Amino acid sequence: MNFLDKLNNIQNFVFDIDGVFTDGSVLIQDDGSLLRTMNTKDGFALKHAVTQGYNIFIITGGKSLGVFYRLASLGVKKENIFFDCHDKLAALKQIVEERSLDLSKTVYMGDDIPDYGPMCYVNLPCCPADAIPEIKSVAQYVSPYNGGHGCVRDLLEKVMKVQGKWFNTDDLKV
């Protein structure tokens, strides 16, 4: 099955946060809390994917309440956000079992070593352009965009365009 055929069947998206939704940088405050930035274009596409009925899951080693609130505000179900995960493959296997997800319809996007196992487990492993070489070696799609700079939008938009769920600009004209 080629890449476009796989896009045609995707129903489930699983994302890492740091290095995917963010550029991997953190600002460290005096109290030890960490601040991240996220791309609004990624957020727009994520919200649209939710409205189109896709299942969105987040598996991250982080535990920022700000990230949680941002994702929830975009429509990601709170029960689909998994923070403080140090074994992402175990978390993904639990999600698949509990939610009866079809792995052939599942994509995972990650950028670093903790994402290697989950990427090898799903049907369509993807990564941002600036992912580490080990992750790129197992990715079936490498976005031309870096983490935090539109890679999430790129992937979501590609899937929705192939499936006819992206915006028709003719409908948006005044």
C-alpha atoms as one frame of an Amber mdcrd trajectory, in Angstrom:
protein
   0.000   0.000   0.000   1.453   3.383  -0.966   1.502   6.574   1.088  -1.629
   8.141  -0.468  -3.596   4.912   0.019  -2.632   4.964   3.688  -3.791   8.588
   4.002  -7.147   7.582   2.596  -7.737   5.222   5.527  -6.506   7.332   8.465
  -9.013   7.878  11.290  -6.705   8.128  14.304  -3.895  10.595  14.962  -1.437
  10.169  17.821   0.974  13.025  18.507   3.895  13.770  20.759   4.038  17.376
  22.016   7.632  18.586  22.465   9.385  18.668  19.111   6.117  18.128  17.211
   3.582  20.721  18.377   6.490  22.767  19.759   9.978  23.407  18.439  11.384
  21.540  21.430  12.532  24.699  23.198  11.413  25.524  26.714  11.670  28.732
  28.655  12.547  27.976  32.247  10.990  30.307  34.794  12.487  31.041  38.215
   9.960  28.747  39.884  11.063  25.875  37.602   7.963  25.879  35.450   8.440
  25.537  31.707   6.859  27.628  28.976   6.326  26.373  25.415   5.012  27.923
  22.237   2.671  26.250  19.758   1.894  27.152  16.172  -1.612  28.567  15.634
  -1.824  26.992  12.159  -1.276  23.587  13.758  -4.018  24.475  16.239  -6.440
  25.525  13.498  -5.938  22.258  11.606  -6.233  20.229  14.811  -9.543  21.877
  15.689 -10.838  21.231  12.171  -9.764  17.573  12.378 -11.714  17.221  15.621
 -14.829  18.726  14.001 -14.420  16.295  11.105 -14.625  13.355  13.513 -11.023
  12.191  13.660  -9.731  10.628  16.869  -6.882  12.709  18.280  -4.592  11.340
  20.984  -1.650  12.980  22.701   1.118  10.992  24.381   3.824  13.092  25.983
   6.440  12.889  28.684   5.579  16.446  29.699   2.925  17.515  32.183   2.184
  21.162  31.486  -1.288  22.362  32.446  -0.969  25.086  29.827  -0.517  22.467
  27.106  -3.470  20.498  28.481  -5.728  23.573  28.428  -4.608  24.513  24.919
  -5.374  21.047  23.545  -8.710  20.875  25.357  -9.646  24.312  23.990  -9.042
  22.948  20.482 -11.457  20.084  21.115  -9.118  17.234  22.024 -10.977  15.063
  24.512  -9.425  15.269  27.968  -9.414  11.480  28.231  -7.308  11.341  25.041
  -4.448  13.381  26.513  -1.791  11.267  28.210   0.798  13.278  30.166   3.898
  12.213  32.057   4.280   9.076  29.906   7.706   7.547  30.121   6.769   4.441
  28.123   4.905   5.760  25.105   4.614   2.361  23.454   2.860   0.912  26.516
   0.535   3.935  26.582  -0.269   3.513  22.889  -0.916  -0.216  23.289  -3.290
   0.560  26.167  -5.139   3.133  24.033  -5.427   0.677  21.135  -6.774  -2.058
  23.394  -9.174   0.099  25.426 -10.518   2.064  22.450 -10.383  -0.809  19.934
  -8.402   1.341  17.516  -7.553  -0.112  14.141  -3.783   0.291  13.785  -4.096
   0.218   9.995  -5.994   3.507  10.324  -3.589   5.091  12.795  -0.769   7.586
  12.319   1.813   8.566  14.932   3.981  11.676  14.712   7.044  11.928  16.918
  10.540  13.356  16.795  12.854  11.673  19.324  13.918   8.354  20.877  10.829
   7.946  23.159   8.696   7.956  19.980  10.610   5.144  18.255   8.541   2.246
  19.675   5.132   3.792  18.932   6.255   4.714  15.437   7.245   1.121  14.725
   3.856  -0.048  16.072   1.478   1.994  13.873   0.691   1.711  10.182   1.844
   5.206   9.287   4.780   6.648  11.274   5.513  10.322  10.530   7.868  12.976
  11.832   8.834  16.634  11.467  11.752  17.661   9.252  14.009  18.223  12.260
  13.422  14.825  13.900  16.509  12.860  14.916  17.990  10.419  12.343  16.729
   7.290  14.146  13.155   8.574  13.922  13.521   9.619  10.288  14.770   6.113
   9.506  11.417   4.560  10.531   9.145   7.375   9.315   7.138   6.705   6.184
   6.503  10.432   5.863   8.846  13.243   6.877   7.067  16.588   6.842   8.995
  19.405   5.175   8.166  21.484   8.282  10.018  21.455  11.589   8.372  20.739
  14.916   6.398  23.746  16.128   6.467  25.237  12.643   3.572  23.558  10.857
   4.360  19.828  10.703   1.105  18.967  12.489  -0.899  21.132  10.074   0.941
  19.574   7.145   0.006  16.028   8.152  -3.590  16.795   9.140  -4.197  18.822
   5.997  -2.779  16.097   3.732  -5.062  13.459   5.245  -8.145  15.670   5.132
  -7.481  16.763   1.537  -7.124  13.164   0.363 -10.359  12.284   2.177 -12.247
  15.367   0.941 -12.601  16.845   4.441 -10.414  19.925   4.041 -11.898  23.305
   3.159 -13.223  24.027  -0.314 -12.082  27.605  -0.929 -14.964  28.178  -3.359
 -17.323  27.814  -0.375 -15.384  30.486   1.527 -15.787  33.280  -1.043 -18.079
  36.220  -0.334
